[in-house]
Amino acid sequence: MTVPFPKIDLHMHTTVSDGTDTPEEILAHIKAAGIGLFSVTDHDAVEGCRRILSARKADDPAFITGVEFSCKDEEGQYHILGYGYDPDAEAINLIVRQGHAFRMQKLQKRLAFLNERFGFTFSEEEIGTLLHTDNPGKPHIANLMVEKGYAKDRNEAIRTYLNQAHLTEEYVRPEDAIRAISESGGIPVLAHPPFGNGDQLILGKALEARVKKLMGFGLSGVEAFYSGYPEKLRNEVLALAERFGLYVTAGSDYHGSNKLVKLGDTGLGQTTKIPNGLIRFLQRIKKRKTEGIE
């Protein structure tokens, strides 16, 4: 069986979280890129998917609802993707509200850290703009720091200044995110499994234990095709998916101009055989009457 779409990208971000394209703009870019099936996976938010569903026309590329929850527990950090959920379900909206509240707390703590540690100040208007952003994160603060001349570029702002803040933070727990996705009719998937806190690389037995633990909470799939993977990592994640009977997904992690990643850059085009896990995933979302999938 072959993939029933010319191109797939199931991991991308809009201005509803830390991307630079609005949901409406990303829909236009998807069409221009020739992508046949896509999902918007904003951090801790479902509003972008609602806007795509409202803007999407019958002849537009097929679309599946998505989300990416930033999670943490005593053993580490995880990014949990959710696909095919009902965006109006109470379970998913409850966890979205929780994730948003935690994100706003982190914003305030990061601003306080920058002021106390480096003397960086921001006007009430600038802070107000950040507070009224849908889901502000490090890139939003970093962009403001560049505008004010505190850093030469976003990369320096994050690595030299923001990453020095070791905050006591509250996170959505992975089991809560997985449960909320499942209770809302969705499919919970672990994003870029070998990557933990951003600088962390998890392989071998540690990766297997991580995946098995999340499967105990109801995890159904892994992101085995990803723009940041060399072939070795991709093959390791694919082997895990095959061993445990997990779904397989493919995503670029496109953020617009906030990252040097192109739409559709998933690595899927580098394989000569479509894995069973991806075929089964596509079959399952087809049964759920995903928008545009016949």
C-alpha positions in Angstrom: 0.0 0.0 0.0 1.2 3.5 -0.8 0.5 6.7 1.1 -2.7 8.1 -0.4 -1.4 11.7 -0.4 1.5 13.2 -2.4 3.0 14.9 0.7 2.3 14.7 4.4 3.2 17.2 7.2 1.6 16.6 10.6 3.7 18.9 12.8 3.6 22.7 12.4 3.0 25.9 14.4 1.1 29.1 13.7 0.9 32.5 15.5 -1.5 30.8 17.9 1.7 29.5 19.5 5.3 30.3 18.4 5.0 30.3 14.6 5.0 33.3 12.4 2.3 32.4 10.0 -1.4 32.8 10.9 -3.6 29.7 10.5 -5.0 31.3 7.3 -1.6 32.0 5.9 -0.3 28.5 6.7 -3.3 27.0 4.8 -2.2 29.0 1.7 1.4 27.9 2.2 0.3 24.3 2.5 -1.4 24.5 -0.8 1.5 26.2 -2.5 3.9 23.4 -1.1 1.8 20.7 -2.6 1.1 19.0 0.7 -1.9 16.7 0.6 -2.5 16.0 4.3 -1.5 18.3 7.2 -2.1 19.1 10.8 -1.6 22.3 12.8 0.0 21.4 16.2 0.2 24.6 18.2 1.7 24.4 21.7 -1.1 23.9 24.3 -3.7 25.3 22.0 -6.5 24.2 19.7 -7.7 27.7 18.4 -5.5 27.4 15.3 -7.3 24.2 14.3 -10.7 25.9 14.8 -9.6 28.7 12.4 -8.3 26.2 9.8 -11.6 24.3 9.9 -13.5 27.6 9.4 -11.2 28.8 6.6 -10.8 25.5 4.8 -12.6 25.0 1.5 -13.8 21.6 0.1 -11.0 21.4 -2.4 -8.3 22.4 0.0 -5.7 19.8 1.3 -7.0 17.2 3.8 -6.7 18.3 7.4 -6.6 16.6 10.8 -6.8 18.5 14.1 -3.6 18.6 16.1 -2.0 19.9 19.2 1.4 19.7 21.0 1.4 19.7 24.7 4.6 20.6 26.5 4.8 18.1 29.4 7.1 17.3 32.3 7.2 14.9 35.2 9.9 13.7 37.7 11.8 11.9 35.0 12.0 14.5 32.2 10.3 16.5 29.5 8.0 15.2 26.7 6.1 16.8 23.9 2.9 15.0 23.3 1.1 15.4 20.0 -2.7 14.8 19.7 -4.4 14.1 16.4 -8.0 13.8 15.3 -9.6 15.0 18.5 -12.8 17.1 18.8 -11.7 20.7 19.4 -14.9 21.4 21.3 -14.4 18.5 23.7 -14.2 19.5 27.4 -11.3 17.2 28.2 -8.9 18.8 25.7 -10.0 22.3 26.4 -9.5 21.8 30.1 -5.9 20.7 29.6 -5.4 23.6 27.1 -6.5 26.0 29.8 -4.1 24.4 32.3 -1.2 24.5 29.8 -1.9 28.2 29.0 -2.0 29.2 32.6 1.4 27.5 33.2 2.8 29.2 30.1 1.8 32.6 31.4 3.4 31.9 34.8 6.7 31.0 33.0 6.5 34.2 31.0 6.3 36.4 34.1 9.1 34.5 35.8 11.3 34.8 32.7 10.7 38.6 32.5 11.5 38.9 36.2 14.7 36.9 35.7 15.9 39.1 32.8 15.4 42.2 34.9 17.0 40.9 38.1 20.0 39.1 36.4 20.7 41.4 33.4 18.8 44.6 34.1 16.7 44.2 31.0 13.5 46.3 31.3 10.3 46.3 29.3 7.5 48.9 29.1 4.0 48.2 30.4 2.9 48.3 26.7 5.4 45.7 25.7 4.6 43.4 28.6 0.9 43.9 27.9 1.4 42.8 24.3 3.2 39.6 25.5 0.4 38.9 28.0 -2.2 39.2 25.2 -0.4 36.8 22.9 -2.2 33.5 22.6 0.6 31.3 23.9 3.8 33.3 24.5 7.1 31.5 24.9 10.9 32.0 24.6 10.7 33.1 20.9 8.3 36.0 21.7 10.5 37.3 24.5 13.6 36.8 22.4 12.1 38.8 19.5 11.4 41.7 21.9 14.9 41.5 23.3 16.3 41.9 19.7 14.0 44.8 19.0 15.3 46.6 22.2 18.9 45.8 21.4 19.5 43.4 24.3 20.6 40.7 21.9 21.9 40.7 18.3 19.5 37.9 17.2 16.9 35.5 18.6 19.4 32.7 18.9 21.6 34.8 21.2 18.7 36.0 23.2 17.6 32.4 24.0 20.9 30.7 24.4 22.9 33.4 26.2 20.1 34.9 28.4 16.8 33.1 28.5 18.3 29.6 28.9 20.2 30.7 32.0 16.9 30.9 33.9 16.4 27.7 35.8 12.9 28.2 37.0 10.7 26.2 39.3 7.9 25.6 36.8 4.6 23.8 36.7 3.9 21.7 33.6 1.2 19.6 32.2 2.0 16.0 33.1 2.3 13.5 30.2 -0.4 11.2 31.5 -2.9 14.0 31.8 -2.2 15.2 28.2 -2.5 11.6 26.9 -5.7 11.1 28.8 -7.2 14.4 27.6 -6.4 13.6 23.9 -7.9 10.1 24.2 -11.0 11.3 26.0 -11.5 13.9 23.2 -11.5 11.2 20.5 -7.9 11.8 19.5 -4.7 9.8 19.0 -1.8 10.6 21.4 1.7 10.5 19.8 5.2 11.2 21.2 6.8 14.0 19.3 10.5 13.6 18.3 11.1 10.8 20.8 14.9 11.0 21.1 14.8 14.6 22.1 14.1 15.5 25.7 14.7 19.0 27.0 16.1 20.3 23.7 19.8 19.6 24.3 19.1 16.0 25.4 19.5 13.0 23.2 17.8 9.8 24.4 18.7 6.5 22.7 18.7 2.8 23.2 17.3 1.3 26.4 16.5 4.8 27.8 14.4 5.6 24.7 12.7 2.3 24.9 11.9 2.8 28.6 10.5 6.3 27.9 8.2 5.0 25.2 7.0 2.0 27.2 6.3 4.3 30.2 4.1 6.5 28.1 2.4 3.5 26.5 1.3 2.7 30.0 -0.7 5.9 30.0 -2.2 5.2 26.6 0.3 6.5 24.1 -0.6 5.2 20.6 2.2 6.5 18.3 5.6 8.0 17.7 6.8 10.7 15.4 9.3 8.6 13.4 9.8 11.0 10.5 11.0 14.5 11.6 13.0 17.3 10.0 15.7 17.1 12.8 16.5 13.4 12.4 19.5 11.8 10.7 18.8 8.4 9.3 20.1 6.6 12.3 17.6 8.2 14.7 14.7 7.7 12.2 15.5 4.0 12.0 15.7 3.6 15.7 12.3 5.2 16.2 10.8 3.1 13.4 12.2 0.0 15.0 10.5 0.9 18.3 7.2 1.5 16.5 7.4 -1.8 14.8 8.3 -3.7 18.0 5.5 -2.2 20.0 2.8 -1.9 17.3 2.7 1.9 17.5 1.4 4.3 14.9 3.9 6.3 13.0 3.6 10.0 12.0 5.7 12.5 10.0 6.2 16.2 10.8 8.5 19.0 9.9 8.0 21.2 13.1 7.6 24.2 10.8 7.5 27.6 12.7 7.7 30.0 9.8 10.6 32.4 10.1 11.2 31.4 13.7 13.0 28.2 12.5 15.0 27.2 9.4 12.6 24.4 8.6 10.5 24.1 5.5 7.0 22.8 5.2 6.9 19.2 4.2 10.5 18.6 5.3 9.8 15.4 7.3 12.3 12.9 5.8 9.4 10.8 4.6 10.5 11.2 1.0 13.8 9.6 1.9 12.2 6.2 2.5 11.4 3.7 -0.2 8.9 1.7 1.9 6.1 3.3 3.8 6.1 1.7 7.3 3.1 -0.2 8.5 2.6 2.2 11.5 2.0 5.1 9.1 -0.3 3.1 6.9 -2.4 2.1 10.0 -2.4 5.7 11.2 -3.8 7.0 7.9 -6.4 4.2 7.9 -7.5 5.2 11.4 -7.9 8.9 10.7 -9.7 8.1 7.4 -12.3 6.2 9.5 -12.7 9.3 11.7 -13.9 11.3 8.7 -11.0 13.7 8.7 -11.7 16.9 6.8 -11.0 16.2 3.1 -10.3 12.5 3.4 -12.7 10.4 1.4 
